[in-house]
C-alpha cells in the first residue's frame, strides 16, 4: 500500500535529506566560500543515514509498528544532527570558520516536520486497523 499519505511525507523527507543538501550550503566561511554537507563528513553521513531510514521506512508498510519506530529513530537522528549544527555554530571560535549560516543547517527541522506528519498518519492507520479488529 504505497499510495498512502505517509509514503509521500517520507519521500519528501528523503528528498530533503539526500537531495537538498547539494543545493543549499551549510555555511559560508570567512573567505566567502560555501560549505556544503558533502564537505563535512559527519553531516553528510548523518544526512544520508536519515534519507536511507526514510526510504527503508517507506517499504515497511506491512509492518506499521516497525515503520513507526523507524520514524522515531529518524527524528532522533535529525535532532542529533541539528544539535551538532548548533554546537558547531556556537562553539567555533570567533567567526573564524562559520561566517554566515546557510539554510542547509535548518534542513533537519523541515525533515523532522515531515517525519512527524508521517508518524501521525501511520498511527492513524494503526488505530483504524485496531478498531476494525475489535468489530470482528
N, CA, C and O atoms as a GROMACS GRO file, in nm:
protein
  544
    1UNK      N    1   0.084  -0.118   0.000
    1UNK     CA    2   0.000   0.000   0.000
    1UNK      C    3   0.088   0.125   0.000
    1UNK      O    4   0.097   0.197   0.099
    2UNK      N    5   0.152   0.147  -0.111
    2UNK     CA    6   0.240   0.262  -0.122
    2UNK      C    7   0.166   0.391  -0.152
    2UNK      O    8   0.228   0.497  -0.156
    3UNK      N    9   0.037   0.385  -0.171
    3UNK     CA   10  -0.038   0.505  -0.207
    3UNK      C   11  -0.090   0.582  -0.086
    3UNK      O   12  -0.182   0.663  -0.099
    4UNK      N   13  -0.035   0.556   0.029
    4UNK     CA   14  -0.079   0.627   0.149
    4UNK      C   15  -0.006   0.760   0.164
    4UNK      O   16   0.099   0.780   0.103
    5UNK      N   17  -0.062   0.848   0.244
    5UNK     CA   18  -0.007   0.983   0.259
    5UNK      C   19   0.128   0.980   0.329
    5UNK      O   20   0.213   1.066   0.302
    6UNK      N   21   0.150   0.882   0.420
    6UNK     CA   22   0.278   0.878   0.489
    6UNK      C   23   0.392   0.844   0.393
    6UNK      O   24   0.507   0.880   0.419
    7UNK      N   25   0.361   0.775   0.284
    7UNK     CA   26   0.463   0.749   0.183
    7UNK      C   27   0.511   0.879   0.120
    7UNK      O   28   0.630   0.896   0.096
    8UNK      N   29   0.418   0.970   0.094
    8UNK     CA   30   0.453   1.100   0.037
    8UNK      C   31   0.538   1.179   0.136
    8UNK      O   32   0.638   1.239   0.098
    9UNK      N   33   0.498   1.179   0.262
    9UNK     CA   34   0.573   1.252   0.364
    9UNK      C   35   0.715   1.196   0.379
    9UNK      O   36   0.811   1.271   0.387
   10UNK      N   37   0.727   1.064   0.383
   10UNK     CA   38   0.858   1.003   0.398
   10UNK      C   39   0.944   1.025   0.274
   10UNK      O   40   1.066   1.041   0.286
   11UNK      N   41   0.883   1.026   0.157
   11UNK     CA   42   0.958   1.052   0.035
   11UNK      C   43   1.009   1.197   0.032
   11UNK      O   44   1.121   1.222  -0.011
   12UNK      N   45   0.926   1.290   0.077
   12UNK     CA   46   0.970   1.430   0.086
   12UNK      C   47   1.085   1.444   0.185
   12UNK      O   48   1.181   1.517   0.159
   13UNK      N   49   1.076   1.373   0.299
   13UNK     CA   50   1.184   1.378   0.398
   13UNK      C   51   1.313   1.319   0.340
   13UNK      O   52   1.422   1.370   0.368
   14UNK      N   53   1.301   1.212   0.261
   14UNK     CA   54   1.420   1.153   0.199
   14UNK      C   55   1.480   1.246   0.095
   14UNK      O   56   1.602   1.256   0.083
   15UNK      N   57   1.396   1.314   0.018
   15UNK     CA   58   1.445   1.410  -0.081
   15UNK      C   59   1.515   1.526  -0.013
   15UNK      O   60   1.619   1.573  -0.061
   16UNK      N   61   1.460   1.573   0.096
   16UNK     CA   62   1.524   1.682   0.171
   16UNK      C   63   1.660   1.637   0.223
   16UNK      O   64   1.759   1.711   0.213
   17UNK      N   65   1.665   1.515   0.279
   17UNK     CA   66   1.789   1.468   0.341
   17UNK      C   67   1.895   1.429   0.238
   17UNK      O   68   2.015   1.442   0.266
   18UNK      N   69   1.855   1.382   0.121
   18UNK     CA   70   1.954   1.334   0.025
   18UNK      C   71   1.975   1.427  -0.093
   18UNK      O   72   2.080   1.424  -0.156
   19UNK      N   73   1.877   1.510  -0.124
   19UNK     CA   74   1.889   1.592  -0.243
   19UNK      C   75   1.920   1.737  -0.217
   19UNK      O   76   2.005   1.795  -0.285
   20UNK      N   77   1.852   1.795  -0.121
   20UNK     CA   78   1.869   1.939  -0.098
   20UNK      C   79   2.000   1.975  -0.030
   20UNK      O   80   2.037   2.092  -0.025
   21UNK      N   81   2.071   1.874   0.022
   21UNK     CA   82   2.200   1.904   0.086
   21UNK      C   83   2.304   1.945  -0.017
   21UNK      O   84   2.406   2.006   0.018
   22UNK      N   85   2.280   1.911  -0.144
   22UNK     CA   86   2.372   1.951  -0.250
   22UNK      C   87   2.336   2.087  -0.308
   22UNK      O   88   2.415   2.146  -0.381
   23UNK      N   89   2.217   2.137  -0.275
   23UNK     CA   90   2.168   2.264  -0.328
   23UNK      C   91   2.196   2.379  -0.232
   23UNK      O   92   2.244   2.485  -0.272
   24UNK      N   93   2.164   2.356  -0.105
   24UNK     CA   94   2.176   2.462  -0.005
   24UNK      C   95   2.304   2.444   0.077
   24UNK      O   96   2.329   2.334   0.127
   25UNK      N   97   2.383   2.548   0.092
   25UNK     CA   98   2.506   2.537   0.173
   25UNK      C   99   2.475   2.538   0.322
   25UNK      O  100   2.375   2.593   0.367
   26UNK      N  101   2.565   2.474   0.398
   26UNK     CA  102   2.552   2.476   0.545
   26UNK      C  103   2.592   2.612   0.600
   26UNK      O  104   2.524   2.668   0.686
   27UNK      N  105   2.704   2.662   0.551
   27UNK     CA  106   2.751   2.793   0.594
   27UNK      C  107   2.851   2.845   0.492
   27UNK      O  108   2.891   2.774   0.399
   28UNK      N  109   2.889   2.970   0.511
   28UNK     CA  110   2.997   3.028   0.432
   28UNK      C  111   3.113   3.058   0.526
   28UNK      O  112   3.093   3.109   0.636
   29UNK      N  113   3.232   3.025   0.483
   29UNK     CA  114   3.348   3.052   0.568
   29UNK      C  115   3.393   3.196   0.549
   29UNK      O  116   3.332   3.272   0.473
   30UNK      N  117   3.499   3.234   0.618
   30UNK     CA  118   3.541   3.374   0.615
   30UNK      C  119   3.597   3.416   0.479
   30UNK      O  120   3.610   3.535   0.452
   31UNK      N  121   3.629   3.319   0.393
   31UNK     CA  122   3.677   3.350   0.258
   31UNK      C  123   3.561   3.370   0.160
   31UNK      O  124   3.583   3.404   0.044
   32UNK      N  125   3.440   3.348   0.206
   32UNK     CA  126   3.322   3.365   0.121
   32UNK      C  127   3.285   3.240   0.042
   32UNK      O  128   3.197   3.245  -0.044
   33UNK      N  129   3.350   3.128   0.071
   33UNK     CA  130   3.321   3.003   0.002
   33UNK      C  131   3.208   2.931   0.073
   33UNK      O  132   3.204   2.925   0.196
   34UNK      N  133   3.117   2.876  -0.004
   34UNK     CA  134   3.007   2.800   0.053
   34UNK      C  135   3.055   2.661   0.092
   34UNK      O  136   3.125   2.595   0.016
   35UNK      N  137   3.016   2.617   0.210
   35UNK     CA  138   3.049   2.484   0.258
   35UNK      C  139   2.922   2.401   0.255
   35UNK      O  140   2.823   2.433   0.321
   36UNK      N  141   2.924   2.294   0.178
   36UNK     CA  142   2.809   2.205   0.164
   36UNK      C  143   2.826   2.085   0.255
   36UNK      O  144   2.933   2.063   0.312
   37UNK      N  145   2.720   2.007   0.269
   37UNK     CA  146   2.723   1.892   0.358
   37UNK      C  147   2.823   1.786   0.312
   37UNK      O  148   2.877   1.713   0.394
   38UNK      N  149   2.847   1.778   0.182
   38UNK     CA  150   2.943   1.679   0.133
   38UNK      C  151   3.085   1.712   0.175
   38UNK      O  152   3.172   1.625   0.176
   39UNK      N  153   3.110   1.838   0.209
   39UNK     CA  154   3.242   1.879   0.255
   39UNK      C  155   3.267   1.842   0.401
   39UNK      O  156   3.382   1.833   0.444
   40UNK      N  157   3.161   1.821   0.476
   40UNK     CA  158   3.171   1.785   0.618
   40UNK      C  159   3.122   1.642   0.631
   40UNK      O  160   3.003   1.614   0.617
   41UNK      N  161   3.215   1.550   0.657
   41UNK     CA  162   3.185   1.407   0.651
   41UNK      C  163   3.078   1.365   0.752
   41UNK      O  164   2.993   1.282   0.720
   42UNK      N  165   3.082   1.418   0.872
   42UNK     CA  166   2.984   1.380   0.975
   42UNK      C  167   2.844   1.421   0.932
   42UNK      O  168   2.751   1.341   0.942
   43UNK      N  169   2.828   1.542   0.886
   43UNK     CA  170   2.697   1.591   0.844
   43UNK      C  171   2.649   1.512   0.723
   43UNK      O  172   2.531   1.477   0.715
   44UNK      N  173   2.738   1.485   0.629
   44UNK     CA  174   2.699   1.412   0.509
   44UNK      C  175   2.652   1.271   0.544
   44UNK      O  176   2.550   1.224   0.492
   45UNK      N  177   2.725   1.204   0.632
   45UNK     CA  178   2.687   1.069   0.675
   45UNK      C  179   2.553   1.066   0.745
   45UNK      O  180   2.473   0.975   0.724
   46UNK      N  181   2.528   1.166   0.828
   46UNK     CA  182   2.401   1.169   0.902
   46UNK      C  183   2.285   1.202   0.809
   46UNK      O  184   2.176   1.147   0.825
   47UNK      N  185   2.306   1.290   0.713
   47UNK     CA  186   2.202   1.319   0.615
   47UNK      C  187   2.169   1.196   0.531
   47UNK      O  188   2.052   1.166   0.508
   48UNK      N  189   2.270   1.124   0.486
   48UNK     CA  190   2.248   1.004   0.405
   48UNK      C  191   2.180   0.895   0.489
   48UNK      O  192   2.094   0.823   0.438
   49UNK      N  193   2.219   0.882   0.615
   49UNK     CA  194   2.154   0.784   0.703
   49UNK      C  195   2.007   0.819   0.722
   49UNK      O  196   1.922   0.730   0.724
   50UNK      N  197   1.976   0.946   0.737
   50UNK     CA  198   1.838   0.990   0.751
   50UNK      C  199   1.757   0.958   0.625
   50UNK      O  200   1.643   0.912   0.634
   51UNK      N  201   1.816   0.983   0.510
   51UNK     CA  202   1.747   0.952   0.384
   51UNK      C  203   1.726   0.801   0.369
   51UNK      O  204   1.621   0.757   0.323
   52UNK      N  205   1.826   0.723   0.408
   52UNK     CA  206   1.815   0.577   0.397
   52UNK      C  207   1.707   0.524   0.490
   52UNK      O  208   1.630   0.436   0.451
   53UNK      N  209   1.700   0.576   0.611
   53UNK     CA  210   1.596   0.532   0.705
   53UNK      C  211   1.459   0.568   0.652
   53UNK      O  212   1.365   0.489   0.665
   54UNK      N  213   1.445   0.685   0.593
   54UNK     CA  214   1.316   0.725   0.535
   54UNK      C  215   1.276   0.633   0.420
   54UNK      O  216   1.160   0.592   0.411
   55UNK      N  217   1.371   0.599   0.334
   55UNK     CA  218   1.340   0.511   0.221
   55UNK      C  219   1.308   0.370   0.266
   55UNK      O  220   1.218   0.306   0.212
   56UNK      N  221   1.381   0.319   0.365
   56UNK     CA  222   1.352   0.186   0.418
   56UNK      C  223   1.215   0.186   0.485
   56UNK      O  224   1.139   0.089   0.475
   57UNK      N  225   1.184   0.293   0.552
   57UNK     CA  226   1.057   0.304   0.622
   57UNK      C  227   0.938   0.305   0.525
   57UNK      O  228   0.830   0.257   0.558
   58UNK      N  229   0.959   0.358   0.406
   58UNK     CA  230   0.852   0.358   0.306
   58UNK      C  231   0.811   0.216   0.272
   58UNK      O  232   0.692   0.188   0.258
   59UNK      N  233   0.907   0.126   0.259
   59UNK     CA  234   0.878  -0.010   0.217
   59UNK      C  235   0.846  -0.103   0.334
   59UNK      O  236   0.834  -0.224   0.314
   60UNK      N  237   0.831  -0.050   0.453
   60UNK     CA  238   0.787  -0.128   0.569
   60UNK      C  239   0.637  -0.109   0.593
   60UNK      O  240   0.591  -0.112   0.707
   61UNK      N  241   0.561  -0.091   0.486
   61UNK     CA  242   0.419  -0.060   0.503
   61UNK      C  243   0.340  -0.177   0.558
   61UNK      O  244   0.230  -0.157   0.610
   62UNK      N  245   0.391  -0.299   0.548
   62UNK     CA  246   0.319  -0.414   0.604
   62UNK      C  247   0.337  -0.425   0.755
   62UNK      O  248   0.256  -0.486   0.824
   63UNK      N  249   0.443  -0.365   0.805
   63UNK     CA  250   0.472  -0.368   0.948
   63UNK      C  251   0.470  -0.223   0.999
   63UNK      O  252   0.573  -0.157   1.007
   64UNK      N  253   0.350  -0.177   1.032
   64UNK     CA  254   0.332  -0.037   1.070
   64UNK      C  255   0.404  -0.003   1.200
   64UNK      O  256   0.451   0.110   1.217
   65UNK      N  257   0.413  -0.097   1.292
   65UNK     CA  258   0.483  -0.069   1.419
   65UNK      C  259   0.632  -0.043   1.394
   65UNK      O  260   0.688   0.050   1.451
   66UNK      N  261   0.694  -0.125   1.310
   66UNK     CA  262   0.835  -0.103   1.277
   66UNK      C  263   0.852   0.026   1.198
   66UNK      O  264   0.952   0.097   1.215
   67UNK      N  265   0.757   0.057   1.112
   67UNK     CA  266   0.761   0.182   1.037
   67UNK      C  267   0.756   0.301   1.132
   67UNK      O  268   0.827   0.400   1.112
   68UNK      N  269   0.672   0.293   1.233
   68UNK     CA  270   0.661   0.399   1.332
   68UNK      C  271   0.790   0.413   1.412
   68UNK      O  272   0.834   0.525   1.439
   69UNK      N  273   0.850   0.301   1.451
   69UNK     CA  274   0.975   0.304   1.527
   69UNK      C  275   1.088   0.362   1.441
   69UNK      O  276   1.170   0.439   1.492
   70UNK      N  277   1.093   0.326   1.314
   70UNK     CA  278   1.195   0.382   1.225
   70UNK      C  279   1.176   0.533   1.210
   70UNK      O  280   1.273   0.608   1.200
   71UNK      N  281   1.052   0.578   1.208
   71UNK     CA  282   1.025   0.721   1.204
   71UNK      C  283   1.077   0.792   1.328
   71UNK      O  284   1.136   0.900   1.318
   72UNK      N  285   1.055   0.732   1.443
   72UNK     CA  286   1.107   0.792   1.567
   72UNK      C  287   1.259   0.794   1.569
   72UNK      O  288   1.320   0.891   1.613
   73UNK      N  289   1.320   0.686   1.520
   73UNK     CA  290   1.466   0.680   1.512
   73UNK      C  291   1.518   0.789   1.419
   73UNK      O  292   1.621   0.851   1.447
   74UNK      N  293   1.448   0.811   1.310
   74UNK     CA  294   1.488   0.915   1.215
   74UNK      C  295   1.473   1.054   1.276
   74UNK      O  296   1.555   1.142   1.250
   75UNK      N  297   1.371   1.074   1.356
   75UNK     CA  298   1.353   1.203   1.424
   75UNK      C  299   1.469   1.226   1.522
   75UNK      O  300   1.523   1.336   1.529
   76UNK      N  301   1.507   1.122   1.595
   76UNK     CA  302   1.618   1.135   1.689
   76UNK      C  303   1.748   1.165   1.615
   76UNK      O  304   1.828   1.247   1.660
   77UNK      N  305   1.769   1.099   1.501
   77UNK     CA  306   1.889   1.124   1.422
   77UNK      C  307   1.892   1.268   1.371
   77UNK      O  308   1.997   1.333   1.374
   78UNK      N  309   1.779   1.318   1.325
   78UNK     CA  310   1.774   1.457   1.277
   78UNK      C  311   1.791   1.557   1.391
   78UNK      O  312   1.852   1.662   1.372
   79UNK      N  313   1.737   1.526   1.508
   79UNK     CA  314   1.757   1.614   1.623
   79UNK      C  315   1.905   1.616   1.664
   79UNK      O  316   1.958   1.721   1.700
   80UNK      N  317   1.969   1.501   1.658
   80UNK     CA  318   2.112   1.495   1.688
   80UNK      C  319   2.192   1.576   1.586
   80UNK      O  320   2.286   1.647   1.622
   81UNK      N  321   2.155   1.565   1.458
   81UNK     CA  322   2.222   1.642   1.354
   81UNK      C  323   2.202   1.792   1.375
   81UNK      O  324   2.295   1.870   1.357
   82UNK      N  325   2.082   1.830   1.412
   82UNK     CA  326   2.055   1.970   1.442
   82UNK      C  327   2.137   2.017   1.562
   82UNK      O  328   2.188   2.129   1.563
   83UNK      N  329   2.149   1.932   1.663
   83UNK     CA  330   2.232   1.965   1.779
   83UNK      C  331   2.378   1.982   1.742
   83UNK      O  332   2.446   2.069   1.795
   84UNK      N  333   2.428   1.899   1.651
   84UNK     CA  334   2.566   1.912   1.605
   84UNK      C  335   2.584   2.046   1.534
   84UNK      O  336   2.685   2.113   1.555
   85UNK      N  337   2.488   2.085   1.452
   85UNK     CA  338   2.497   2.214   1.382
   85UNK      C  339   2.496   2.330   1.480
   85UNK      O  340   2.572   2.426   1.465
   86UNK      N  341   2.410   2.323   1.580
   86UNK     CA  342   2.405   2.429   1.681
   86UNK      C  343   2.537   2.434   1.757
   86UNK      O  344   2.589   2.542   1.784
   87UNK      N  345   2.590   2.319   1.792
   87UNK     CA  346   2.718   2.314   1.863
   87UNK      C  347   2.828   2.376   1.779
   87UNK      O  348   2.907   2.457   1.829
   88UNK      N  349   2.835   2.339   1.651
   88UNK     CA  350   2.938   2.396   1.563
   88UNK      C  351   2.924   2.546   1.549
   88UNK      O  352   3.024   2.618   1.550
   89UNK      N  353   2.802   2.593   1.535
   89UNK     CA  354   2.785   2.737   1.513
   89UNK      C  355   2.808   2.819   1.639
   89UNK      O  356   2.839   2.938   1.629
   90UNK      N  357   2.793   2.759   1.756
   90UNK     CA  358   2.811   2.834   1.880
   90UNK      C  359   2.950   2.821   1.940
   90UNK      O  360   2.994   2.912   2.012
   91UNK      N  361   3.021   2.712   1.914
   91UNK     CA  362   3.148   2.692   1.982
   91UNK      C  363   3.270   2.718   1.896
   91UNK      O  364   3.381   2.725   1.949
   92UNK      N  365   3.253   2.731   1.768
   92UNK     CA  366   3.370   2.761   1.686
   92UNK      C  367   3.417   2.901   1.720
   92UNK      O  368   3.336   2.994   1.728
   93UNK      N  369   3.545   2.918   1.738
   93UNK     CA  370   3.597   3.044   1.790
   93UNK      C  371   3.581   3.162   1.695
   93UNK      O  372   3.624   3.159   1.580
   94UNK      N  373   3.519   3.263   1.746
   94UNK     CA  374   3.513   3.395   1.689
   94UNK      C  375   3.488   3.411   1.541
   94UNK      O  376   3.561   3.484   1.474
   95UNK      N  377   3.390   3.344   1.490
   95UNK     CA  378   3.352   3.361   1.349
   95UNK      C  379   3.465   3.327   1.254
   95UNK      O  380   3.469   3.380   1.142
   96UNK      N  381   3.556   3.242   1.295
   96UNK     CA  382   3.669   3.208   1.208
   96UNK      C  383   3.625   3.117   1.095
   96UNK      O  384   3.657   3.142   0.979
   97UNK      N  385   3.553   3.011   1.129
   97UNK     CA  386   3.517   2.912   1.028
   97UNK      C  387   3.378   2.934   0.972
   97UNK      O  388   3.356   2.918   0.852
   98UNK      N  389   3.284   2.970   1.057
   98UNK     CA  390   3.147   2.989   1.011
   98UNK      C  391   3.118   3.138   1.012
   98UNK      O  392   3.096   3.197   1.117
   99UNK      N  393   3.120   3.197   0.896
   99UNK     CA  394   3.098   3.339   0.888
   99UNK      C  395   2.949   3.371   0.873
   99UNK      O  396   2.898   3.462   0.937
  100UNK      N  397   2.880   3.294   0.788
  100UNK     CA  398   2.738   3.317   0.765
  100UNK      C  399   2.668   3.183   0.757
  100UNK      O  400   2.708   3.096   0.680
  101UNK      N  401   2.563   3.166   0.838
  101UNK     CA  402   2.491   3.040   0.839
  101UNK      C  403   2.406   3.029   0.713
  101UNK      O  404   2.351   3.128   0.665
  102UNK      N  405   2.395   2.907   0.661
  102UNK     CA  406   2.314   2.882   0.542
  102UNK      C  407   2.187   2.809   0.578
  102UNK      O  408   2.168   2.765   0.692
  103UNK      N  409   2.100   2.795   0.481
  103UNK     CA  410   1.973   2.728   0.505
  103UNK      C  411   1.993   2.577   0.521
  103UNK      O  412   1.904   2.508   0.572
  104UNK      N  413   2.107   2.526   0.480
  104UNK     CA  414   2.136   2.384   0.495
  104UNK      C  415   2.140   2.339   0.640
  104UNK      O  416   2.118   2.221   0.669
  105UNK      N  417   2.167   2.431   0.731
  105UNK     CA  418   2.168   2.396   0.873
  105UNK      C  419   2.026   2.375   0.927
  105UNK      O  420   2.009   2.314   1.033
  106UNK      N  421   1.927   2.423   0.856
  106UNK     CA  422   1.789   2.412   0.904
  106UNK      C  423   1.710   2.304   0.831
  106UNK      O  424   1.591   2.286   0.858
  107UNK      N  425   1.773   2.232   0.740
  107UNK     CA  426   1.705   2.123   0.670
  107UNK      C  427   1.659   2.011   0.763
  107UNK      O  428   1.554   1.952   0.738
  108UNK      N  429   1.732   1.979   0.871
  108UNK     CA  430   1.680   1.876   0.962
  108UNK      C  431   1.546   1.914   1.026
  108UNK      O  432   1.465   1.826   1.054
  109UNK      N  433   1.521   2.042   1.047
  109UNK     CA  434   1.393   2.084   1.104
  109UNK      C  435   1.279   2.053   1.008
  109UNK      O  436   1.174   2.003   1.049
  110UNK      N  437   1.300   2.082   0.881
  110UNK     CA  438   1.196   2.055   0.780
  110UNK      C  439   1.175   1.905   0.767
  110UNK      O  440   1.062   1.858   0.753
  111UNK      N  441   1.284   1.830   0.771
  111UNK     CA  442   1.274   1.684   0.764
  111UNK      C  443   1.198   1.628   0.884
  111UNK      O  444   1.118   1.536   0.870
  112UNK      N  445   1.224   1.683   1.002
  112UNK     CA  446   1.154   1.638   1.124
  112UNK      C  447   1.005   1.662   1.111
  112UNK      O  448   0.925   1.577   1.151
  113UNK      N  449   0.967   1.775   1.056
  113UNK     CA  450   0.824   1.806   1.041
  113UNK      C  451   0.755   1.702   0.953
  113UNK      O  452   0.647   1.654   0.986
  114UNK      N  453   0.817   1.666   0.841
  114UNK     CA  454   0.755   1.568   0.753
  114UNK      C  455   0.754   1.428   0.813
  114UNK      O  456   0.662   1.351   0.789
  115UNK      N  457   0.856   1.394   0.891
  115UNK     CA  458   0.857   1.262   0.955
  115UNK      C  459   0.752   1.256   1.065
  115UNK      O  460   0.689   1.151   1.085
  116UNK      N  461   0.731   1.365   1.136
  116UNK     CA  462   0.625   1.369   1.238
  116UNK      C  463   0.488   1.354   1.172
  116UNK      O  464   0.402   1.282   1.223
  117UNK      N  465   0.468   1.420   1.060
  117UNK     CA  466   0.342   1.404   0.987
  117UNK      C  467   0.322   1.260   0.940
  117UNK      O  468   0.211   1.207   0.946
  118UNK      N  469   0.430   1.197   0.895
  118UNK     CA  470   0.422   1.057   0.852
  118UNK      C  471   0.389   0.966   0.970
  118UNK      O  472   0.306   0.876   0.957
  119UNK      N  473   0.454   0.990   1.084
  119UNK     CA  474   0.425   0.908   1.202
  119UNK      C  475   0.282   0.926   1.250
  119UNK      O  476   0.219   0.831   1.297
  120UNK      N  477   0.231   1.047   1.236
  120UNK     CA  478   0.092   1.072   1.274
  120UNK      C  479  -0.003   0.992   1.184
  120UNK      O  480  -0.102   0.936   1.232
  121UNK      N  481   0.027   0.988   1.055
  121UNK     CA  482  -0.057   0.911   0.962
  121UNK      C  483  -0.043   0.760   0.985
  121UNK      O  484  -0.140   0.686   0.972
  122UNK      N  485   0.076   0.715   1.019
  122UNK     CA  486   0.098   0.574   1.049
  122UNK      C  487   0.020   0.534   1.173
  122UNK      O  488  -0.043   0.429   1.176
  123UNK      N  489   0.023   0.618   1.274
  123UNK     CA  490  -0.052   0.592   1.397
  123UNK      C  491  -0.202   0.588   1.369
  123UNK      O  492  -0.274   0.505   1.425
  124UNK      N  493  -0.249   0.678   1.283
  124UNK     CA  494  -0.390   0.681   1.247
  124UNK      C  495  -0.430   0.551   1.176
  124UNK      O  496  -0.538   0.496   1.203
  125UNK      N  497  -0.345   0.501   1.086
  125UNK     CA  498  -0.373   0.375   1.019
  125UNK      C  499  -0.374   0.258   1.118
  125UNK      O  500  -0.460   0.170   1.110
  126UNK      N  501  -0.280   0.258   1.210
  126UNK     CA  502  -0.274   0.151   1.309
  126UNK      C  503  -0.399   0.151   1.398
  126UNK      O  504  -0.453   0.045   1.429
  127UNK      N  505  -0.444   0.269   1.438
  127UNK     CA  506  -0.566   0.279   1.518
  127UNK      C  507  -0.688   0.232   1.439
  127UNK      O  508  -0.777   0.168   1.496
  128UNK      N  509  -0.692   0.262   1.311
  128UNK     CA  510  -0.802   0.218   1.226
  128UNK      C  511  -0.805   0.066   1.214
  128UNK      O  512  -0.913   0.006   1.220
  129UNK      N  513  -0.690   0.004   1.198
  129UNK     CA  514  -0.684  -0.142   1.189
  129UNK      C  515  -0.724  -0.206   1.321
  129UNK      O  516  -0.793  -0.308   1.322
  130UNK      N  517  -0.682  -0.146   1.433
  130UNK     CA  518  -0.721  -0.199   1.564
  130UNK      C  519  -0.871  -0.188   1.587
  130UNK      O  520  -0.931  -0.278   1.646
  131UNK      N  521  -0.932  -0.081   1.541
  131UNK     CA  522  -1.076  -0.064   1.561
  131UNK      C  523  -1.154  -0.163   1.475
  131UNK      O  524  -1.260  -0.210   1.517
  132UNK      N  525  -1.105  -0.194   1.358
  132UNK     CA  526  -1.171  -0.293   1.273
  132UNK      C  527  -1.157  -0.431   1.333
  132UNK      O  528  -1.249  -0.512   1.324
  133UNK      N  529  -1.041  -0.460   1.394
  133UNK     CA  530  -1.022  -0.590   1.458
  133UNK      C  531  -1.114  -0.608   1.578
  133UNK      O  532  -1.152  -0.721   1.609
  134UNK      N  533  -1.150  -0.502   1.645
  134UNK     CA  534  -1.241  -0.510   1.758
  134UNK      C  535  -1.382  -0.547   1.714
  134UNK      O  536  -1.457  -0.609   1.789
  135UNK      N  537  -1.418  -0.508   1.593
  135UNK     CA  538  -1.553  -0.534   1.545
  135UNK      C  539  -1.572  -0.681   1.503
  135UNK      O  540  -1.686  -0.728   1.494
  136UNK      N  541  -1.466  -0.752   1.477
  136UNK     CA  542  -1.480  -0.891   1.433
  136UNK      C  543  -1.523  -0.982   1.541
  136UNK      O  544  -1.539  -1.102   1.518
   0.00000   0.00000   0.00000
